[in-house]
Amino acid sequence: MPDLLLRLRHAPTQHRLSATGRRHRPHGTMGLHPAARDALAGRHVLLVDDVLTTGATMREACRALAPAAPASIRIATLASAAFDD
């Protein structure tokens, strides 16, 4: 479901933020597509991200999905970044 999550408001580009800045990124930047709410109840959800840095985007995605009551939310990532703050 590629349109499952919607951008509710613009957030700063993350690649210019420090690790601390990413962790403290404003909440409420993502929302669940209204038509997807019933489709996710009791289902298993897999979120895929290309690079996981601090996990802020995935945390926000999980927050947006939670009201739909999925059975589980799992995350798959292709790479993770490590950097000093």
N, C-alpha and C positions, 0 to 999 in steps of 0.2 A: 504494500500500500504506500506508494511514493508520496502521496499527499496527506499522509496521516497526521503529520505535525505542521502547524502553520506558524509563521513568524507574526507575532502580535505587535511587536515594536522593534525598531532598529536598535541594535547593540553595537558598541564599538568593535572594530576589527580586532580579533584576538591576537593575531600574530605580533601586534605592536605592544601588547600588554605584558607585564611581568606575571610570574606565577601567582603572586599575591593578587594582582589586579584581575586575573582570570577567575580566581576563587571567589572574589567579591563582586563579580559581575552582577548587574541588576537581575533580580528574579522577575518572572512574568514575561519573558521575551518569547516564549513558545506557548502554543495552545493546541488542543486536540481538535481536529476537524469534526464538526458536529455530526456528520454522517457516520463517522468511525466509532463513536461512543458505544453504540449497541453491538457493533461487530466485534469489539475487543473483549467484551465481558466474558470472563472465564477462559480466554484464549491465551496461548503462549506467544509472547512478542520477542522478536530479535531485532535489536537496533544495531546498525552497522555504521562504523565511523572509519575514515581513512587513517587518521592519526589521533591518538589519544594523548593529550598533554596533561592538563590538570584534572580532566574529567568534568569540568564545569558544564560543558554542552550536554554531556550525557546525563548529569544530575538534573539539569533543567528539562531535558526530554522525559526523564522518568517522572518528574513532578507533573508534567503536562499529561502523561498517560495514566497516572494513578486514579483519577476520578472514573475512568472507564472500567476499573476493577478487573484488569487482566489477571490470569492465573499466575503468570510470572513475566518478568522482563529480564532478558539477558542481553549482554553487550558483546559484540565481536568487533575487533579492531585489527587493522593490518599492521600498524606500527605504533610504538609509543615513544614519546620524546622525553628526554631527561635534560634538565638544565638547572643551573644554579640561579637562585633568586637574590 
